[in-house]
């Protein structure tokens, strides 16, 4: 802020207006950022739910035993979620594997 001098008087009203505009812009930016974060989270959640639903429908539509395959659908599903020989589920598939920390 410029020092007050006879050639440069500081107008308190002008300072109050500038501070109010600055606060208003900060509040607007916070609202915009919050809205963007909320929208992203909702979109991601919807997309993942839709993908999971499509995945489940695909597996539900398969016959109990595929032609030419001697494995049951349950065995295929277990094999599908196996990671490096370790049995997993959809919920635990992304968990670290013991060999990851060597």
C-alpha positions in Angstrom: 0.0 0.0 0.0 1.3 3.4 -0.9 2.1 5.7 2.0 -0.2 8.7 2.4 1.3 11.9 1.3 -0.1 15.3 0.4 0.2 14.3 -3.3 -1.3 10.8 -2.7 -4.1 10.9 -0.2 -5.5 7.4 0.7 -9.2 7.3 0.4 -10.6 5.0 3.1 -13.8 4.4 1.1 -11.8 3.3 -1.9 -9.8 0.9 0.3 -13.0 -0.5 1.8 -14.4 -1.1 -1.7 -11.2 -2.9 -2.9 -11.2 -5.1 0.2 -14.9 -6.0 -0.2 -14.3 -6.9 -3.9 -11.3 -9.0 -3.0 -13.4 -10.9 -0.3 -16.2 -11.3 -2.8 -13.9 -12.8 -5.4 -12.3 -15.1 -2.8 -15.8 -16.3 -1.9 -16.8 -16.8 -5.5 -13.6 -18.8 -6.2 -14.2 -21.0 -3.2 -17.8 -21.7 -4.4 -16.5 -22.5 -8.0 -13.8 -24.8 -6.7 -16.2 -26.6 -4.3 -18.7 -27.1 -7.2 -16.0 -28.5 -9.5 -14.8 -30.9 -6.8 -18.4 -32.0 -6.1 -19.2 -32.5 -9.8 -16.0 -34.5 -10.4 -16.7 -36.7 -7.4 -20.3 -37.3 -8.6 -19.3 -38.0 -12.1 -16.5 -40.4 -11.1 -18.9 -42.2 -8.7 -21.6 -42.5 -11.4 -19.1 -43.8 -14.0 -17.7 -46.4 -11.6 -21.1 -47.5 -10.6 -22.2 -47.8 -14.2 -19.0 -49.8 -15.1 -19.5 -52.1 -12.2 -23.1 -52.7 -13.1 -22.2 -53.4 -16.8 -19.5 -55.8 -15.6 -21.8 -57.6 -13.3 -24.5 -57.9 -16.0 -22.0 -59.3 -18.4 -21.0 -62.0 -15.9 -24.6 -62.7 -14.9 -25.5 -63.2 -18.6 -22.9 -66.0 -19.1 -24.1 -69.6 -19.0 -23.1 -71.7 -16.0 -20.6 -73.5 -18.1 -19.1 -72.1 -21.2 -19.0 -74.4 -24.3 -15.7 -76.1 -24.7 -14.6 -75.0 -21.2 -14.5 -77.4 -18.3 -14.6 -74.7 -15.7 -17.8 -73.4 -14.0 -18.7 -69.8 -14.0 -17.8 -69.6 -10.3 -14.4 -71.1 -11.1 -13.9 -68.5 -13.9 -14.9 -65.7 -11.6 -12.4 -66.8 -9.0 -9.7 -67.1 -11.6 -10.7 -63.6 -12.9 -9.9 -62.0 -9.5 -6.7 -64.0 -8.9 -3.5 -61.9 -8.7 -0.2 -63.7 -8.8 -1.8 -66.9 -7.6 -3.4 -65.2 -4.6 -7.2 -65.4 -4.4 -8.8 -62.0 -4.4 -12.3 -60.4 -4.7 -13.4 -57.2 -6.4 -13.0 -55.4 -3.0 -9.5 -56.8 -2.3 -8.0 -56.9 -5.9 -6.2 -53.6 -5.5 -4.6 -54.4 -2.2 -0.8 -54.7 -2.2 0.7 -58.1 -2.9 3.5 -59.4 -0.5 5.9 -59.6 -3.5 5.3 -55.8 -4.2 7.6 -54.9 -1.3 10.8 -56.7 -2.3 
